[in-house]
Amino acid sequence: VFVDTPGLFRPKRRLDRAMVAAAWSGVDDADVICLMVEAHRGLTEGVEAIFQTLEERARGRKIALVINKIDRIKAEHLLALTKKLNERFEFSSTFMISAEKGHGVETLREWLSGEMPEGPFLYPEDEISDLPLRQIAAEITREKLTLRLHQELPYQLTVETENWKDLKDGSARIEQIIYVMRDGHKGIVLGNKGETIKAV
């Protein structure tokens, strides 16, 4: 799934470039590609940048358009945006959803399920992930931060696991770096007397 996060697909920082490269690395192995556009933001520079690369790298693949946050714009604007996006790129299917309120999500889920080819288990049934533990730990921390701070902090927040040390008692010491866009966001992540980061 490609989501046009503000500024991300016109990356200036090393970290942003790495995130974009990671997103595009999955295209070659994907069965279906979804482009998620936020309804109230429309056809942005970032969406245009994604279109250009999709045209180069994703020929012959099923690509679905997912317009999210449909509850934030009027119906006539939503229909005009849908027409504009479908004229700009030939999508296999188009879905209009509100992820927060659940509208249209089940239809998208059913379509994706129907598009996935059956195949053998690629990993043992009891293996929960093929991702490195460092990456899983970073994603868990990022998820908890996002859930706790979604009203206060933009979604451009990244966590990197810097060190992982297994201890004799079976636990692990994990050291992580949290990247935020502005200096002012640091205080939000830490919270009053460090309460937020301790809770996370």
C-alpha positions in Angstrom: 0.0 0.0 0.0 1.3 3.4 -1.0 0.1 6.4 1.1 1.0 9.9 0.1 2.4 11.2 3.4 3.0 14.9 3.1 6.5 15.5 1.6 7.6 11.9 1.9 7.7 11.2 -1.9 9.8 14.3 -2.4 12.4 13.1 0.2 15.1 15.5 1.4 16.4 13.6 4.4 18.4 10.4 4.4 15.8 8.7 6.5 12.9 9.7 4.2 14.8 8.3 1.2 15.3 5.0 3.0 11.6 4.8 3.8 10.7 5.5 0.2 13.2 2.9 -1.1 11.7 0.3 1.4 8.2 1.1 0.1 9.2 0.6 -3.5 11.2 -2.6 -2.9 8.0 -4.5 -2.3 6.4 -3.6 -5.7 8.2 -6.4 -7.6 6.9 -9.2 -5.4 3.4 -7.7 -4.8 0.3 -9.5 -6.1 -1.8 -6.3 -5.8 -0.8 -2.7 -5.3 -3.0 -0.2 -3.5 -2.5 3.6 -3.8 -4.2 5.3 -0.9 -5.1 9.0 -1.4 -6.5 11.2 1.3 -9.8 12.7 -0.1 -9.3 16.1 1.4 -5.8 16.5 0.0 -6.6 15.2 -3.5 -4.1 14.9 -6.4 -1.0 16.3 -4.8 2.6 16.5 -5.9 3.3 13.3 -3.9 0.6 11.4 -5.7 1.9 12.5 -9.0 5.4 11.3 -8.0 3.9 7.9 -7.1 2.0 7.7 -10.4 5.2 8.3 -12.4 7.1 5.5 -10.7 4.1 3.1 -10.9 3.9 3.7 -14.6 7.6 2.7 -14.9 7.7 -0.2 -12.4 4.2 -1.7 -12.1 3.1 -2.4 -15.6 0.8 -5.4 -15.9 0.0 -5.5 -12.2 -3.4 -4.9 -10.6 -3.4 -1.5 -9.0 -6.3 -0.4 -6.9 -7.2 3.2 -5.9 -8.2 3.6 -2.3 -9.6 7.1 -1.4 -9.6 7.4 2.4 -11.2 10.0 4.7 -14.2 10.3 2.5 -16.2 11.7 5.4 -14.0 14.9 5.3 -15.2 16.2 1.9 -18.6 16.8 0.2 -19.9 14.1 -2.1 -19.7 16.2 -5.3 -16.0 16.9 -4.6 -15.3 13.2 -3.9 -16.9 12.2 -7.2 -14.9 14.8 -9.1 -11.6 13.7 -7.4 -12.4 10.0 -8.2 -13.0 10.9 -11.9 -9.8 13.0 -12.0 -7.6 10.2 -10.5 -9.1 7.5 -12.7 -8.4 9.7 -15.8 -4.8 10.2 -14.6 -4.2 6.5 -14.1 -5.9 3.2 -15.2 -6.8 1.5 -11.9 -8.2 -2.1 -11.7 -10.7 -1.0 -9.0 -11.5 2.1 -7.0 -12.6 2.0 -3.3 -13.9 4.9 -1.2 -13.4 4.4 2.5 -13.2 6.0 5.9 -10.6 3.9 7.8 -11.4 5.6 11.0 -15.2 5.0 10.8 -15.0 1.7 9.0 -17.0 2.8 6.0 -16.1 0.7 2.9 -13.3 -1.1 4.6 -15.0 -4.5 4.5 -15.6 -4.2 0.7 -11.9 -3.5 0.2 -10.9 -6.4 2.5 -13.1 -8.8 0.6 -11.8 -7.6 -2.8 -8.1 -8.0 -1.6 -8.9 -11.4 -0.2 -10.4 -12.5 -3.6 -7.3 -11.2 -5.5 -4.7 -13.1 -3.5 -3.6 -16.3 -5.2 -3.6 -19.5 -3.1 -0.2 -20.9 -2.4 1.8 -23.1 0.0 2.9 -21.9 3.4 6.2 -20.1 2.9 7.1 -20.2 6.6 6.3 -22.6 9.4 2.8 -22.1 10.8 4.0 -21.1 14.2 6.4 -18.5 12.8 4.6 -15.1 13.4 6.8 -13.0 11.1 9.7 -13.1 8.7 10.8 -9.6 9.8 13.9 -9.2 12.0 13.1 -8.7 15.7 14.7 -5.2 15.6 12.3 -4.1 13.0 9.3 -5.6 14.8 10.4 -3.8 18.0 10.6 -0.5 16.1 7.2 -1.0 14.6 5.6 -1.8 18.0 7.1 1.3 19.5 5.9 3.4 16.6 2.4 1.9 16.8 2.2 2.8 20.6 3.4 6.3 20.0 0.9 6.8 17.1 -2.0 5.5 19.2 -1.1 7.7 22.1 -0.3 10.9 20.2 -2.4 10.8 17.1 -4.3 13.9 18.1 -1.1 15.9 18.8 1.6 14.6 16.5 1.8 14.2 12.7 2.2 10.8 11.4 5.7 11.5 10.2 7.3 9.7 13.1 9.9 7.0 12.7 11.5 4.6 15.1 14.9 2.9 14.6 16.2 0.1 16.8 19.9 1.0 17.4 21.0 -1.8 19.8 19.6 -5.1 20.9 21.2 -7.1 23.7 19.8 -10.5 25.0 20.3 -10.7 28.7 21.0 -13.7 30.9 17.5 -13.7 32.5 15.9 -14.2 29.0 14.8 -10.5 28.6 16.3 -8.1 26.1 17.7 -4.5 26.4 16.4 -2.6 23.4 17.7 0.9 22.5 15.8 2.9 20.0 15.9 6.3 18.4 12.6 8.2 17.7 12.8 10.6 14.8 10.3 13.5 14.6 10.0 16.3 12.1 10.5 19.3 14.4 12.2 20.1 17.6 8.9 21.1 19.1 7.6 17.5 18.7 10.3 16.2 21.1 8.5 17.5 24.1 5.2 15.9 22.9 6.9 12.5 22.6 8.5 12.8 26.1 5.5 14.3 27.8 5.4 16.1 31.2 8.4 14.8 33.2 8.8 12.0 30.7 5.3 10.5 31.4 4.4 9.8 27.8 7.6 8.0 26.8 7.5 6.0 30.1 4.0 4.9 29.3 4.9 3.9 25.8 
